């Protein structure tokens, strides 16, 4: 565990094992791990339920019609003058990301954390990909579905994820210019990839 504050932002393709690798990095560096936990933090800050954030997680255009929303309140939050919008949700989640980063070393998975924390010292932005066959196999195994269904879920999920990222960051999701390191987890396996990234981070931050 390093005494120096470390911020690791992990972007990932569906089925690449990015979440597992992020957890390994958090354990290696003694960092707190944030993925879905950010939804809970954002909910607490805003006064809305976690399920509300979960339904709109990493997507763009989630408010089809305000009048069709059934929003369960947990408090009497003003919610930015009642201006319910995807930008308001993004702001709440971004505030939660910054608050977590202010408190100590963290590993964040997705949710544009690399953009939100772009001005923070000691951050490293990583993107994890994998061969499509391996990704389909992993998604198929975890969801208990056939390969055709897994492929559809990957394509649909990545379309939403990339649109969300591109909209809020002005960068291109998965493009090498958007990250410090892009790596194919199929080449070294999940543990090998985590070890490679950890070594890179150690050198990058002079740990």
Backbone bond lengths (Angstrom), bond angles and torsions (degrees), N, CA, C in turn:
res aa  C-N    CA-C-N  psi(-1)  N-CA   C-N-CA  omega(-1)  CA-C   N-CA-C  phi
1 X - - - 1.470 - - 1.522 109.87 -
2 X 1.325 116.23 129.08 1.449 120.81 -178.06 1.525 110.62 -89.30
3 X 1.355 116.51 145.71 1.456 120.45 176.37 1.519 110.54 -80.35
4 X 1.318 116.49 -17.69 1.456 122.01 178.82 1.525 109.93 -79.29
5 X 1.344 116.41 137.20 1.459 118.52 179.62 1.529 110.04 -67.13
6 X 1.326 114.17 133.14 1.461 121.27 -178.40 1.523 108.47 -124.98
7 X 1.317 116.38 132.09 1.452 121.83 175.00 1.528 108.00 -121.18
8 X 1.318 116.73 115.56 1.464 121.86 -179.30 1.524 108.23 -115.33
9 X 1.324 115.83 121.32 1.463 121.79 179.51 1.518 108.79 -110.18
10 X 1.323 116.39 121.18 1.466 121.25 -174.55 1.527 110.74 -114.43
11 X 1.326 115.57 115.57 1.455 121.16 169.34 1.518 106.97 -95.88
12 X 1.326 118.10 154.18 1.463 117.86 -175.77 1.518 111.43 -157.82
13 X 1.335 114.32 147.36 1.449 120.23 170.42 1.526 108.76 -79.37
14 X 1.313 116.69 150.81 1.462 120.74 176.74 1.526 110.16 -62.46
15 X 1.318 115.90 128.99 1.455 120.46 179.15 1.515 114.44 85.38
16 X 1.326 117.45 5.89 1.466 120.73 -179.03 1.523 112.22 -85.08
17 X 1.332 116.75 -10.06 1.460 119.84 -175.50 1.512 112.33 81.74
18 X 1.326 117.01 14.81 1.458 121.07 -176.36 1.514 114.03 -59.27
19 X 1.317 116.65 -38.11 1.466 120.12 179.94 1.532 110.54 -66.01
20 X 1.326 117.20 -43.19 1.466 120.83 178.85 1.523 111.01 -64.15
21 X 1.327 115.57 -41.48 1.470 120.07 179.08 1.524 110.30 -64.51
22 X 1.320 117.12 -40.54 1.462 121.17 178.65 1.529 110.99 -61.05
23 X 1.328 116.62 -40.03 1.460 120.45 178.00 1.529 110.94 -64.27
24 X 1.331 116.48 -39.31 1.467 120.50 177.66 1.520 110.65 -63.42
25 X 1.330 116.64 -39.66 1.467 120.84 179.50 1.528 110.33 -66.68
26 X 1.313 116.43 -39.77 1.465 120.10 178.76 1.526 110.69 -62.35
27 X 1.319 115.93 -41.96 1.457 120.13 178.79 1.523 110.99 -67.48
28 X 1.312 116.50 -41.56 1.471 121.36 -178.30 1.534 111.78 -61.73
29 X 1.329 116.09 -43.71 1.462 120.18 -175.31 1.533 113.12 -96.72
30 X 1.328 117.08 -0.01 1.451 119.80 -179.53 1.517 112.84 68.32
31 X 1.342 115.75 37.27 1.469 121.31 -178.71 1.525 110.89 -100.30
32 X 1.313 116.17 157.49 1.454 120.56 169.48 1.530 108.31 -75.52
33 X 1.314 114.91 146.01 1.462 121.07 -177.40 1.521 109.74 -109.42
34 X 1.342 115.42 128.74 1.460 119.74 -179.52 1.528 110.41 -128.80
35 X 1.308 115.16 124.10 1.456 121.77 173.47 1.523 106.20 -137.25
36 X 1.298 117.46 -98.00 1.465 121.13 176.20 1.526 110.93 -68.10
37 X 1.337 116.12 -19.38 1.461 120.18 178.49 1.535 111.50 -58.60
38 X 1.336 115.65 -28.39 1.456 119.73 -179.84 1.525 111.57 -63.79
39 X 1.328 116.10 -30.19 1.452 119.78 178.85 1.523 110.24 -64.80
40 X 1.334 115.83 -40.00 1.456 120.60 179.18 1.523 110.69 -67.09
41 X 1.331 116.06 -41.15 1.461 119.97 179.03 1.519 110.97 -63.77
42 X 1.325 115.75 -44.49 1.461 120.27 -179.73 1.523 110.60 -64.20
43 X 1.324 116.11 -38.56 1.463 120.37 179.58 1.529 110.90 -63.28
44 X 1.324 116.46 -42.90 1.458 120.74 179.96 1.523 111.14 -63.90
45 X 1.346 115.81 -39.09 1.452 119.88 -179.03 1.530 111.54 -69.45
46 X 1.321 116.93 -34.55 1.458 121.01 -172.53 1.522 114.05 -91.36
47 X 1.338 116.98 -26.98 1.443 120.50 -175.41 1.514 112.99 92.43
48 X 1.336 116.85 2.08 1.450 120.90 175.84 1.522 109.71 -97.20
49 X 1.316 116.07 162.90 1.456 119.35 -178.21 1.521 110.95 -74.94
50 X 1.332 114.85 153.10 1.466 120.05 178.57 1.525 110.78 -60.98
51 X 1.315 117.40 -34.43 1.466 120.48 -178.61 1.518 111.14 -62.06
52 X 1.324 116.63 -33.55 1.454 121.38 178.44 1.524 110.51 -61.35
53 X 1.332 116.57 -43.93 1.457 120.52 177.75 1.526 110.67 -69.93
54 X 1.326 116.64 -38.69 1.456 120.84 -178.11 1.525 111.41 -61.61
55 X 1.320 116.89 -39.07 1.458 120.70 -179.31 1.518 112.19 -66.17
56 X 1.323 116.69 -22.06 1.460 121.38 -175.94 1.530 112.35 -116.18
57 X 1.317 115.57 22.82 1.455 121.29 -173.07 1.521 112.25 -73.38
58 X 1.342 116.75 127.17 1.463 123.87 175.21 1.526 112.88 51.97
59 X 1.309 115.80 41.91 1.453 120.47 176.02 1.519 109.94 -131.03
60 X 1.317 114.95 159.54 1.462 121.06 176.87 1.523 107.87 -116.44
61 X 1.315 116.56 138.74 1.451 120.49 177.72 1.504 112.90 79.89
62 X 1.362 116.90 38.95 1.447 118.44 -174.70 1.525 113.61 -80.60
63 X 1.304 118.77 -15.14 1.459 118.82 179.32 1.518 110.36 -97.96
64 X 1.322 115.80 89.12 1.456 120.55 178.81 1.530 109.18 -64.82
65 X 1.301 115.20 -45.56 1.465 121.06 177.54 1.518 108.08 -156.93
66 X 1.300 116.06 126.04 1.462 120.80 -178.20 1.526 111.11 -57.99
67 X 1.326 116.26 -32.84 1.457 119.82 -175.26 1.522 113.01 -76.91
68 X 1.328 116.72 -10.01 1.458 119.87 178.46 1.527 111.46 -97.57
69 X 1.330 116.19 0.13 1.458 119.80 -179.14 1.524 110.67 -84.00
70 X 1.315 114.30 138.88 1.461 120.31 171.79 1.514 106.48 -112.95
71 X 1.332 115.71 90.59 1.457 120.52 -171.29 1.513 111.16 -95.77
72 X 1.344 118.24 113.46 1.465 120.58 178.74 1.525 110.99 -81.80
73 X 1.310 116.98 114.38 1.456 120.83 -179.57 1.526 111.05 -82.73
74 X 1.308 115.33 145.37 1.458 120.90 173.04 1.517 110.70 -108.74
75 X 1.325 115.90 -8.97 1.450 119.64 -178.35 1.510 109.43 -161.00
76 X 1.304 115.78 -166.23 1.462 120.09 -177.26 1.518 110.84 -109.57
77 X 1.314 116.67 39.41 1.461 121.00 -177.93 1.519 111.07 -61.20
78 X 1.302 116.07 141.13 1.458 121.53 179.59 1.528 111.41 -70.50
79 X 1.329 115.23 -25.05 1.466 122.71 -179.01 1.520 111.09 51.11
80 X 1.339 114.39 54.87 1.455 121.70 177.00 1.529 111.62 52.22
81 X 1.333 114.94 61.66 1.461 122.48 178.48 1.519 112.31 58.50
82 X 1.336 114.65 35.24 1.469 121.22 177.01 1.523 113.04 62.33
83 X 1.299 116.77 20.47 1.462 120.25 178.62 1.523 108.28 -86.09
84 X 1.325 116.35 78.13 1.457 120.94 -179.55 1.518 109.50 -68.15
85 X 1.293 116.39 115.15 1.460 120.40 -179.26 1.518 108.81 -153.97
86 X 1.312 115.52 162.63 1.454 119.48 178.20 1.516 110.72 -64.58
87 X 1.322 117.89 -29.83 1.459 120.67 177.57 1.527 110.81 -66.34
88 X 1.340 116.45 -35.94 1.460 119.88 177.42 1.526 110.55 -65.71
89 X 1.328 116.63 -42.83 1.460 120.18 176.80 1.521 110.64 -61.08
90 X 1.317 115.87 -44.03 1.462 120.10 -179.76 1.530 110.23 -62.52
91 X 1.319 116.71 -38.80 1.463 119.98 179.74 1.519 111.42 -65.08
92 X 1.332 117.00 -43.52 1.462 119.69 177.87 1.526 110.95 -59.98
93 X 1.328 116.44 -44.47 1.454 119.95 -178.79 1.526 110.77 -67.68
94 X 1.335 116.88 -38.70 1.467 120.80 178.24 1.523 110.79 -64.37
95 X 1.333 116.35 -39.65 1.469 120.17 177.45 1.529 110.32 -61.65
96 X 1.340 116.30 -39.56 1.466 120.79 179.21 1.520 110.35 -65.79
97 X 1.328 117.10 -38.75 1.467 121.46 178.45 1.528 110.29 -63.66
98 X 1.324 116.42 -47.36 1.466 119.77 -179.46 1.530 111.52 -64.68
99 X 1.318 116.55 -39.04 1.464 120.21 179.25 1.526 110.47 -62.39
100 X 1.335 116.65 -43.74 1.463 120.38 178.53 1.517 110.99 -63.65
101 X 1.334 116.52 -41.82 1.468 120.91 -179.28 1.525 111.31 -66.69
102 X 1.320 116.89 -33.61 1.466 120.57 178.97 1.530 111.29 -66.32
103 X 1.322 115.79 -28.20 1.462 120.29 -174.13 1.525 114.03 -83.06
104 X 1.352 117.56 -18.40 1.462 118.42 179.79 1.503 112.54 162.15
105 X 1.322 115.49 -173.25 1.458 121.37 -178.49 1.526 111.20 -65.77
106 X 1.334 115.88 137.16 1.465 120.67 -174.70 1.521 111.57 -143.15
107 X 1.330 114.81 153.67 1.450 122.73 165.85 1.525 106.75 -117.74
108 X 1.325 115.92 121.50 1.458 121.36 179.18 1.525 109.80 -109.76
109 X 1.324 116.44 136.73 1.460 121.51 176.89 1.517 108.95 -107.45
110 X 1.334 116.37 116.44 1.452 121.74 175.37 1.512 114.43 64.18
111 X 1.341 115.80 -154.12 1.462 124.66 176.42 1.526 113.27 58.21
112 X 1.323 116.16 31.13 1.469 122.84 174.91 1.525 112.91 59.00
113 X 1.331 116.95 25.31 1.465 119.76 -178.27 1.522 111.53 -60.85
114 X 1.333 117.22 -32.77 1.466 119.57 178.94 1.527 111.01 -62.10
115 X 1.314 116.70 -36.86 1.468 120.92 178.50 1.531 110.82 -75.68
116 X 1.317 116.42 -44.63 1.466 121.43 -179.00 1.522 111.07 -59.32
117 X 1.339 116.50 -37.49 1.469 121.68 -175.80 1.525 112.69 -104.11
118 X 1.313 116.65 22.28 1.474 120.90 -174.13 1.532 113.28 -61.11
119 X 1.338 117.47 -25.75 1.467 120.52 -178.74 1.527 112.88 -97.17
120 X 1.326 116.55 1.88 1.464 120.06 179.98 1.531 110.51 -80.36
121 X 1.329 117.35 137.55 1.469 119.57 175.83 1.521 110.70 -72.78
122 X 1.321 116.11 153.58 1.457 120.31 174.93 1.506 114.81 70.95
123 X 1.339 117.43 32.02 1.468 119.36 177.57 1.527 110.33 -111.44
124 X 1.321 114.43 147.46 1.465 121.37 176.98 1.530 107.54 -130.72
125 X 1.327 115.81 131.29 1.459 121.76 -177.99 1.524 110.06 -108.55
126 X 1.327 115.69 123.37 1.464 121.72 -174.67 1.522 109.80 -125.29
127 X 1.323 116.63 143.51 1.465 121.17 173.66 1.525 108.61 -124.61
128 X 1.337 115.27 131.42 1.462 121.07 -176.31 1.521 109.93 -113.98
129 X 1.311 115.35 124.81 1.453 122.28 176.64 1.521 108.37 -118.25
130 X 1.323 117.07 -179.23 1.464 121.98 176.04 1.522 107.93 -164.45
131 X 1.308 116.42 162.46 1.462 120.63 177.65 1.526 108.94 -62.66
132 X 1.316 116.41 142.71 1.464 120.67 -174.82 1.526 112.38 -59.60
133 X 1.316 117.21 -36.55 1.469 119.47 179.53 1.525 111.24 -63.03
134 X 1.317 116.48 -40.49 1.464 120.77 178.55 1.524 111.14 -68.59
135 X 1.318 116.02 -37.50 1.457 120.05 179.81 1.526 111.15 -66.81
136 X 1.318 115.98 -42.77 1.465 120.55 178.33 1.527 109.95 -62.65
137 X 1.327 116.44 -43.02 1.466 120.76 -179.58 1.524 111.00 -62.20
138 X 1.329 117.31 -42.10 1.462 121.08 -178.65 1.526 111.15 -67.41
139 X 1.327 116.75 -46.76 1.460 120.70 -179.77 1.528 110.49 -64.36
140 X 1.335 116.76 -40.91 1.462 121.86 178.84 1.526 110.57 -60.94
141 X 1.332 116.32 -42.61 1.458 121.56 -179.54 1.523 111.78 -67.25
142 X 1.329 117.04 -44.51 1.453 120.87 -175.87 1.531 112.82 -72.35
143 X 1.319 116.56 -33.05 1.460 119.95 -178.02 1.526 112.82 -96.57
144 X 1.338 115.96 -9.41 1.452 119.63 -179.30 1.513 112.87 66.32
145 X 1.334 116.96 38.24 1.459 121.76 -178.98 1.521 110.22 -121.27
146 X 1.332 116.53 169.81 1.461 119.41 179.06 1.531 109.75 -78.62
147 X 1.318 116.42 170.29 1.465 121.37 -174.33 1.523 112.29 -65.15
148 X 1.327 117.37 -36.32 1.465 120.21 179.88 1.526 110.94 -63.60
149 X 1.328 115.89 -42.21 1.465 120.57 178.39 1.524 110.38 -67.00
150 X 1.318 116.19 -40.00 1.460 120.52 178.99 1.527 110.78 -61.95
151 X 1.324 116.65 -41.85 1.467 120.83 179.51 1.535 110.33 -62.18
152 X 1.330 116.88 -43.00 1.460 120.96 179.62 1.525 110.99 -63.28
153 X 1.331 116.68 -40.76 1.460 120.67 179.57 1.527 110.69 -64.91
154 X 1.319 116.21 -38.68 1.459 120.70 178.61 1.525 110.63 -63.97
155 X 1.321 116.54 -48.84 1.457 120.77 -177.84 1.522 111.83 -63.86
156 X 1.332 116.27 -42.78 1.462 120.75 179.85 1.522 111.13 -66.90
157 X 1.323 116.00 -46.71 1.461 120.45 -178.50 1.508 112.97 -64.11
158 X 1.314 116.80 -38.93 1.455 119.96 -178.37 1.522 111.67 -73.96
159 X 1.310 116.99 -29.68 1.461 119.95 175.72 1.518 110.34 -63.95
160 X 1.331 116.42 -44.52 1.464 120.94 178.15 1.523 110.97 -66.16
161 X 1.317 115.81 -43.60 1.469 120.81 -176.83 1.525 111.29 -64.42
162 X 1.334 116.82 -44.00 1.462 120.31 -178.31 1.527 111.06 -69.26
163 X 1.335 117.10 -38.79 1.457 120.64 179.07 1.524 110.55 -63.08
164 X 1.330 115.82 -43.63 1.470 121.97 178.08 1.527 110.25 -59.84
165 X 1.320 115.94 -50.29 1.473 121.41 -176.90 1.530 110.79 -63.46
166 X 1.326 116.44 -48.90 1.459 120.61 -176.72 1.528 111.27 -62.47
167 X 1.334 115.88 -38.61 1.462 120.55 -177.98 1.523 111.52 -64.24
168 X 1.318 116.65 -46.53 1.460 120.15 -173.65 1.528 114.01 -83.73
169 X 1.311 117.89 -26.48 1.466 119.69 -174.59 1.521 113.75 -101.52
170 X 1.323 117.81 -23.51 1.463 120.44 -173.91 1.516 111.52 74.34
171 X 1.342 116.30 8.76 1.462 121.57 177.47 1.528 108.77 -110.25
172 X 1.318 115.85 179.15 1.461 120.00 -179.29 1.518 109.97 -108.19
173 X 1.337 115.32 119.19 1.460 121.58 -179.72 1.532 110.21 -59.76
174 X 1.332 115.97 128.66 1.455 121.11 177.29 1.504 115.47 82.53
175 X 1.332 118.69 -6.29 1.465 120.49 -179.95 1.524 109.35 -83.22
176 X 1.319 115.53 140.43 1.471 120.06 -174.60 1.524 113.08 -58.73
177 X 1.323 117.52 -29.59 1.464 120.21 -178.37 1.529 112.70 -69.64
178 X 1.335 116.50 -13.56 1.461 120.52 -177.92 1.531 113.42 -89.82
179 X 1.344 117.00 -5.70 1.469 120.39 -172.31 1.532 110.92 -137.44
180 X 1.331 115.10 164.21 1.462 120.51 174.93 1.526 111.13 -80.27
181 X 1.332 115.78 -30.92 1.462 120.71 -177.42 1.524 110.06 -149.06
182 X 1.334 116.45 130.95 1.462 122.06 172.36 1.525 107.34 -118.51
183 X 1.333 116.99 134.59 1.458 119.11 -174.38 1.523 111.08 -144.38
184 X 1.330 115.66 143.83 1.461 123.56 179.25 1.530 108.33 -94.93
185 X 1.328 116.30 110.92 1.465 120.40 -176.14 1.521 112.89 -71.07
186 X 1.337 118.01 -13.66 1.470 120.84 178.00 1.524 111.03 -68.01
187 X 1.317 117.19 -25.52 1.466 120.84 -174.56 1.523 113.21 -74.60
188 X 1.329 116.96 -39.95 1.475 120.76 -175.95 1.525 112.97 -114.93
189 X 1.321 117.67 -5.54 1.460 119.64 -174.47 1.518 109.53 80.73
190 X 1.321 117.23 168.91 1.461 120.50 -174.85 1.526 112.54 -64.96
191 X 1.325 117.39 -47.99 1.465 120.04 -178.47 1.527 111.04 -67.12
192 X 1.338 116.39 -40.99 1.455 120.03 178.66 1.521 111.77 -65.03
193 X 1.325 116.25 -38.42 1.461 120.81 178.21 1.520 110.65 -65.93
194 X 1.332 116.48 -42.75 1.462 120.39 178.59 1.533 110.85 -61.71
195 X 1.319 116.26 -40.71 1.465 120.41 179.79 1.527 110.76 -65.82
196 X 1.341 116.48 -40.35 1.468 121.49 179.26 1.526 110.31 -64.00
197 X 1.333 116.30 -45.30 1.462 120.58 179.86 1.527 110.49 -64.68
198 X 1.327 116.79 -40.55 1.462 120.86 179.39 1.528 110.93 -60.83
199 X 1.333 115.91 -41.14 1.468 119.67 177.89 1.525 110.45 -65.15
200 X 1.324 116.10 -41.48 1.464 120.59 178.50 1.534 110.77 -61.54
201 X 1.325 116.04 -45.45 1.456 120.28 -179.76 1.522 110.93 -63.21
202 X 1.325 116.64 -40.48 1.448 121.03 178.76 1.521 111.71 -59.10
203 X 1.319 116.42 -42.33 1.472 120.90 179.48 1.516 110.68 -74.78
204 X 1.329 116.25 -39.55 1.465 120.83 -177.45 1.521 111.18 -63.07
205 X 1.328 116.81 -38.89 1.465 121.36 -176.62 1.527 112.89 -101.81
206 X 1.331 115.59 5.16 1.466 121.07 179.51 1.526 111.61 52.74
207 X 1.326 115.22 52.27 1.467 120.55 -178.53 1.523 110.93 -82.79
